[in-house]
Amino acid sequence: MFSVGDAVLTAEALPKYKFPYLSGTKICNYWLYVIYQYTDRVYQNMENLTVAPDTHVCKASHKLGLIDDEEFASGNVQQIVIDRWQELLQNTMLCPIDVHTPLWLWSRNGFPAL
């Protein structure tokens, strides 16, 4: 069994030109989640997989009031979104990455009424 932290460190250590789709905060966490969901790979510390803070997740987080206008416009909005989802979901049965797909789909589809 691999720890999420070790998997992230390994992905970050890989030459970026050989694995361009695994680099970065957004995509590395999401790929590890996809691998976990669709293979028999098991990770320890799944709660350490952060939400993948792409444009849609940031927009949805803003729409939900998790971040304010100033934070949404800041240069470190991705880290703020990661931190807020980690805080919000701490001590729950959900991991931050679990909210990625619903947030992404909600934003991508223009925020239809819930």
Backbone as CSV, one residue per row, in Angstrom:
resi,resn,N_x,N_y,N_z,CA_x,CA_y,CA_z,C_x,C_y,C_z
1,MET,0.849,-1.171,0.000,0.000,0.000,0.000,0.898,1.239,0.000
2,PHE,0.568,2.200,-0.840,1.344,3.425,-0.965,0.653,4.557,-0.219
3,SER,1.440,5.455,0.319,0.840,6.634,0.933,0.648,7.690,-0.154
4,VAL,-0.375,8.494,0.004,-0.636,9.583,-0.943,0.568,10.513,-0.997
5,GLY,1.124,10.830,0.161,2.280,11.725,0.205,3.454,11.201,-0.602
6,ASP,3.742,9.906,-0.480,4.841,9.311,-1.249,4.554,9.347,-2.743
7,ALA,3.304,9.079,-3.125,2.940,9.098,-4.543,3.089,10.501,-5.116
8,VAL,2.670,11.511,-4.364,2.794,12.897,-4.828,4.266,13.271,-4.947
9,LEU,5.067,12.924,-3.953,6.501,13.231,-4.010,7.163,12.541,-5.193
10,THR,6.790,11.306,-5.467,7.347,10.580,-6.609,6.959,11.256,-7.911
11,ALA,5.703,11.626,-8.054,5.239,12.295,-9.278,5.939,13.633,-9.467
12,GLU,6.162,14.358,-8.390,6.837,15.652,-8.481,8.311,15.490,-8.850
13,ALA,8.906,14.349,-8.502,10.319,14.112,-8.783,10.564,13.648,-10.219
14,LEU,9.514,13.202,-10.902,9.667,12.720,-12.271,10.025,13.864,-13.211
15,PRO,10.833,13.589,-14.236,11.127,14.639,-15.219,9.819,15.096,-15.886
16,LYS,9.533,16.384,-15.813,8.257,16.919,-16.309,8.034,16.632,-17.794
17,TYR,9.095,16.647,-18.589,8.927,16.412,-20.017,8.506,14.971,-20.322
18,LYS,8.802,14.043,-19.397,8.406,12.653,-19.613,6.981,12.375,-19.141
19,PHE,6.512,13.148,-18.166,5.187,12.945,-17.584,4.482,14.285,-17.411
20,PRO,4.229,15.004,-18.503,3.662,16.357,-18.363,2.270,16.380,-17.754
21,TYR,1.555,15.297,-17.820,0.189,15.286,-17.309,0.107,14.954,-15.828
22,LEU,1.221,14.665,-15.192,1.218,14.361,-13.765,1.751,15.501,-12.913
23,SER,2.216,16.563,-13.540,2.820,17.626,-12.751,1.783,18.671,-12.362
24,GLY,2.035,19.289,-11.242,1.180,20.366,-10.787,0.164,19.921,-9.745
25,THR,-0.219,20.859,-8.920,-1.143,20.602,-7.817,-2.474,20.061,-8.291
26,LYS,-2.996,20.648,-9.350,-4.323,20.249,-9.809,-4.330,18.811,-10.315
27,ILE,-3.528,18.571,-11.298,-3.664,17.329,-12.044,-3.060,16.125,-11.327
28,CYS,-2.008,16.320,-10.579,-1.387,15.187,-9.881,-2.381,14.552,-8.914
29,ASN,-3.034,15.371,-8.108,-4.011,14.837,-7.161,-5.177,14.183,-7.873
30,TYR,-5.618,14.792,-8.960,-6.762,14.218,-9.664,-6.395,12.882,-10.308
31,TRP,-5.184,12.770,-10.892,-4.766,11.507,-11.503,-4.640,10.409,-10.453
32,LEU,-4.117,10.744,-9.295,-4.030,9.743,-8.236,-5.427,9.275,-7.833
33,TYR,-6.373,10.180,-7.803,-7.765,9.828,-7.486,-8.359,8.927,-8.566
34,VAL,-8.118,9.265,-9.827,-8.624,8.449,-10.938,-8.024,7.046,-10.870
35,ILE,-6.733,6.972,-10.635,-6.078,5.668,-10.517,-6.706,4.870,-9.375
36,TYR,-6.949,5.533,-8.262,-7.571,4.879,-7.112,-8.985,4.391,-7.444
37,GLN,-9.754,5.201,-8.145,-11.149,4.876,-8.456,-11.288,3.755,-9.483
38,TYR,-10.391,3.697,-10.457,-10.575,2.792,-11.591,-9.590,1.635,-11.671
39,THR,-8.751,1.492,-10.646,-7.836,0.355,-10.605,-7.917,-0.267,-9.212
40,ASP,-7.095,-1.259,-8.977,-7.074,-1.861,-7.651,-6.020,-1.224,-6.745
41,ARG,-5.483,-0.085,-7.164,-4.474,0.631,-6.371,-5.116,1.142,-5.080
42,VAL,-4.452,0.912,-3.973,-4.931,1.372,-2.676,-3.888,2.328,-2.106
43,TYR,-4.340,3.434,-1.573,-3.454,4.418,-0.950,-3.789,4.555,0.524
44,GLN,-2.772,4.806,1.297,-2.981,5.227,2.679,-3.194,6.731,2.655
45,ASN,-3.863,7.245,3.632,-4.017,8.684,3.800,-4.740,9.364,2.633
46,MET,-5.846,8.775,2.202,-6.613,9.362,1.097,-7.046,10.801,1.400
47,GLU,-7.192,11.130,2.674,-7.596,12.489,3.040,-6.554,13.527,2.636
48,ASN,-5.355,13.062,2.287,-4.309,13.978,1.846,-4.379,14.301,0.357
49,LEU,-5.298,13.663,-0.356,-5.509,14.050,-1.754,-6.372,15.300,-1.732
50,THR,-5.797,16.396,-2.139,-6.524,17.664,-2.094,-7.513,17.758,-3.248
51,VAL,-8.459,18.663,-3.110,-9.321,18.976,-4.238,-8.402,19.491,-5.344
52,ALA,-8.726,19.184,-6.584,-7.911,19.653,-7.713,-8.431,21.041,-8.103
53,PRO,-7.722,22.107,-7.725,-8.261,23.460,-7.854,-8.132,24.062,-9.252
54,ASP,-8.846,23.462,-10.205,-8.849,24.035,-11.545,-9.832,25.199,-11.582
55,THR,-9.988,25.812,-12.746,-10.853,26.981,-12.892,-12.271,26.702,-12.414
56,HIS,-12.819,25.559,-12.796,-14.201,25.263,-12.432,-14.371,25.036,-10.937
57,VAL,-13.427,24.362,-10.314,-13.508,24.124,-8.869,-13.375,25.450,-8.118
58,CYS,-12.503,26.328,-8.591,-12.358,27.644,-7.960,-13.640,28.464,-8.126
59,LYS,-14.225,28.436,-9.324,-15.482,29.162,-9.545,-16.602,28.619,-8.667
60,ALA,-16.714,27.304,-8.570,-17.761,26.696,-7.749,-17.537,27.013,-6.271
61,SER,-16.298,27.004,-5.820,-15.984,27.334,-4.433,-16.382,28.774,-4.132
62,HIS,-16.160,29.644,-5.084,-16.555,31.049,-4.951,-18.073,31.175,-4.923
63,LYS,-18.730,30.495,-5.830,-20.197,30.524,-5.905,-20.820,30.036,-4.595
64,LEU,-20.207,29.051,-3.954,-20.697,28.520,-2.679,-20.352,29.415,-1.490
65,GLY,-19.536,30.434,-1.719,-19.145,31.332,-0.629,-17.985,30.813,0.199
66,LEU,-17.318,29.801,-0.286,-16.170,29.248,0.438,-14.970,30.187,0.361
67,ILE,-14.896,30.947,-0.717,-13.885,31.998,-0.861,-14.602,33.277,-1.270
68,ASP,-14.034,34.419,-0.898,-14.663,35.697,-1.237,-14.101,36.255,-2.550
69,ASP,-14.622,37.396,-2.972,-14.212,37.993,-4.248,-12.712,38.280,-4.298
70,GLU,-12.182,38.802,-3.216,-10.755,39.134,-3.172,-9.896,37.874,-3.287
71,GLU,-10.278,36.836,-2.579,-9.537,35.579,-2.639,-9.641,34.947,-4.026
72,PHE,-10.824,35.037,-4.621,-11.028,34.470,-5.956,-10.138,35.147,-6.995
73,ALA,-9.902,36.444,-6.814,-9.085,37.204,-7.770,-7.591,37.153,-7.451
74,SER,-7.230,36.544,-6.340,-5.823,36.546,-5.928,-4.991,35.557,-6.742
75,GLY,-3.703,35.766,-6.708,-2.780,34.899,-7.421,-2.599,33.539,-6.781
76,ASN,-3.032,33.393,-5.547,-2.892,32.100,-4.873,-4.252,31.473,-4.585
77,VAL,-5.209,31.729,-5.456,-6.568,31.200,-5.273,-6.574,29.681,-5.198
78,GLN,-5.719,29.023,-5.944,-5.696,27.561,-5.918,-5.350,27.036,-4.529
79,GLN,-4.347,27.611,-3.897,-3.960,27.165,-2.558,-5.042,27.500,-1.543
80,ILE,-5.678,28.647,-1.697,-6.766,29.025,-0.791,-7.900,28.016,-0.896
81,VAL,-8.257,27.633,-2.119,-9.325,26.652,-2.329,-8.944,25.304,-1.716
82,ILE,-7.722,24.876,-1.921,-7.235,23.623,-1.313,-7.401,23.688,0.204
83,ASP,-6.917,24.765,0.793,-6.959,24.905,2.252,-8.390,24.920,2.785
84,ARG,-9.274,25.651,2.101,-10.657,25.753,2.582,-11.378,24.413,2.540
85,TRP,-11.193,23.654,1.453,-11.856,22.349,1.375,-11.273,21.386,2.400
86,GLN,-9.972,21.471,2.640,-9.374,20.607,3.660,-9.938,20.936,5.040
87,GLU,-10.060,22.229,5.342,-10.622,22.648,6.629,-12.078,22.203,6.751
88,LEU,-12.850,22.432,5.711,-14.276,22.128,5.740,-14.552,20.633,5.916
89,LEU,-13.761,19.806,5.264,-14.026,18.370,5.266,-13.253,17.598,6.339
90,GLN,-12.449,18.318,7.121,-11.707,17.670,8.203,-12.691,17.019,9.173
91,ASN,-12.361,15.833,9.591,-13.196,15.056,10.524,-14.555,14.672,9.944
92,THR,-14.606,14.516,8.622,-15.806,13.998,7.966,-15.417,12.718,7.244
93,MET,-16.375,12.079,6.618,-16.092,10.858,5.861,-15.634,11.165,4.437
94,LEU,-15.646,12.441,4.045,-15.239,12.830,2.698,-13.795,13.288,2.674
95,CYS,-13.138,12.993,1.567,-11.806,13.528,1.296,-11.995,14.730,0.385
96,PRO,-11.121,15.719,0.442,-11.279,16.882,-0.422,-11.409,16.534,-1.917
97,ILE,-10.693,15.531,-2.386,-10.778,15.175,-3.804,-12.163,14.641,-4.172
98,ASP,-12.922,14.151,-3.205,-14.255,13.629,-3.472,-15.212,14.690,-4.014
99,VAL,-14.942,15.956,-3.706,-15.855,17.019,-4.157,-15.465,17.582,-5.520
100,HIS,-14.326,17.160,-6.042,-13.851,17.718,-7.314,-14.864,17.549,-8.453
101,THR,-15.275,16.347,-8.725,-16.143,16.100,-9.878,-17.487,16.822,-9.762
102,PRO,-18.187,16.758,-8.631,-19.446,17.508,-8.553,-19.255,19.016,-8.740
103,LEU,-18.199,19.567,-8.138,-17.943,21.001,-8.298,-17.623,21.339,-9.749
104,TRP,-16.797,20.518,-10.370,-16.394,20.747,-11.753,-17.611,20.693,-12.670
105,LEU,-18.425,19.669,-12.512,-19.614,19.521,-13.364,-20.614,20.657,-13.145
106,TRP,-20.798,21.059,-11.898,-21.735,22.139,-11.582,-21.300,23.431,-12.270
107,SER,-20.012,23.763,-12.171,-19.486,24.961,-12.825,-19.512,24.838,-14.338
108,ARG,-19.039,23.708,-14.830,-18.959,23.474,-16.295,-20.331,23.588,-16.967
109,ASN,-21.382,23.249,-16.218,-22.729,23.319,-16.760,-23.445,24.616,-16.423
110,GLY,-22.710,25.625,-15.985,-23.278,26.954,-15.777,-24.029,27.131,-14.476
111,PHE,-23.733,26.328,-13.478,-24.350,26.423,-12.160,-25.864,26.312,-12.182
112,PRO,-26.376,25.209,-12.729,-27.838,25.039,-12.680,-28.305,24.972,-11.219
113,ALA,-29.534,25.379,-10.987,-30.072,25.382,-9.623,-29.981,23.992,-9.008
114,LEU,-29.658,23.948,-7.762,-29.540,22.671,-7.067,-30.873,22.273,-6.464
